[in-house]
Amino acid sequence: MANKRDLKKDINYVLGDIIEAVYVWEYSNTDKDTKQSEAIIDDAIATFDDLIAKTNAKNVENKKAHFGAIKQGLEENGRALIERINKL
């Protein structure tokens, strides 16, 4: 059960840091349009909700593969969001 808890913490920290980075960008670039940055925040929140729902799924046959796929999804989505932040 500790792995599930750690996975939830990782999801929270990674996506929370991404949202914080967007807020820092918005704060330091007050003259620029924030539509793209708000879209990144919305996508980060949607990713968080999706990954937490998958983590809380009860009817999983192979837990190791299931949690591995969640970790992989977190890594891929996190990198994609970070790339979008860098393009701002």
C-alpha positions as CSV (number, residue, x, y, z in Angstrom):
1,M,0.0,0.0,0.0
2,A,3.0,2.3,0.5
3,N,3.6,2.3,-3.3
4,K,0.1,3.6,-4.0
5,R,0.5,6.4,-1.5
6,D,3.9,7.3,-2.9
7,L,2.4,7.3,-6.4
8,K,-0.3,9.7,-5.4
9,K,2.3,12.0,-3.8
10,D,4.4,11.9,-7.0
11,I,1.3,12.8,-9.1
12,N,0.5,15.6,-6.7
13,Y,4.1,17.0,-6.5
14,V,4.8,16.8,-10.3
15,L,1.6,18.4,-11.5
16,G,1.6,20.9,-8.6
17,D,5.1,22.0,-9.6
18,I,4.0,22.4,-13.2
19,I,1.1,24.6,-12.2
20,E,3.4,26.6,-10.0
21,A,5.8,27.1,-12.9
22,V,3.0,28.4,-15.0
23,Y,2.0,30.9,-12.2
24,V,5.5,32.1,-12.0
25,W,5.6,32.6,-15.8
26,E,2.4,34.5,-15.6
27,Y,3.7,36.7,-12.8
28,S,6.9,37.5,-14.6
29,N,5.2,38.1,-18.0
30,T,2.2,40.3,-17.1
31,D,2.3,41.9,-20.5
32,K,1.6,38.7,-22.4
33,D,-1.7,36.9,-23.0
34,T,-2.5,34.1,-20.5
35,K,-4.8,32.0,-22.6
36,Q,-2.1,29.4,-23.4
37,S,-0.9,29.3,-19.8
38,E,-4.4,28.9,-18.5
39,A,-4.9,26.0,-20.9
40,I,-1.7,24.4,-19.5
41,I,-3.1,24.7,-16.0
42,D,-6.4,23.2,-17.1
43,D,-4.7,20.3,-18.8
44,A,-2.5,19.7,-15.7
45,I,-5.7,19.6,-13.5
46,A,-7.4,17.2,-15.9
47,T,-4.3,15.0,-16.0
48,F,-4.2,15.0,-12.2
49,D,-7.9,14.0,-12.0
50,D,-7.4,11.2,-14.5
51,L,-4.3,9.7,-12.9
52,I,-5.7,9.8,-9.4
53,A,-8.9,8.1,-10.7
54,K,-6.7,5.4,-12.3
55,T,-4.7,5.0,-9.1
56,N,-7.9,4.6,-7.0
57,A,-9.3,1.9,-9.4
58,K,-10.3,-1.2,-7.4
59,N,-10.8,-3.8,-10.1
60,V,-7.2,-4.2,-11.3
61,E,-5.9,-7.6,-12.2
62,N,-2.2,-6.9,-12.5
63,K,-1.4,-4.1,-10.1
64,K,2.2,-3.9,-10.9
65,A,1.5,-3.3,-14.6
66,H,-1.3,-1.0,-13.8
67,F,0.7,1.3,-11.5
68,G,3.7,1.1,-14.0
69,A,1.4,2.4,-16.7
70,I,0.2,5.2,-14.4
71,K,3.9,6.2,-13.7
72,Q,4.6,6.1,-17.4
73,G,1.5,8.3,-18.1
74,L,2.6,10.8,-15.4
75,E,6.1,11.0,-16.9
76,E,4.8,11.5,-20.5
77,N,2.1,14.0,-19.6
78,G,4.5,15.9,-17.3
79,R,7.1,16.2,-20.0
80,A,4.5,17.4,-22.5
81,L,3.2,20.0,-20.2
82,I,6.8,21.2,-19.4
83,E,7.5,21.5,-23.1
84,R,4.4,23.6,-23.5
85,I,5.6,25.9,-20.6
86,N,9.0,26.2,-22.3
87,K,7.4,27.3,-25.5
88,L,5.5,30.2,-23.8
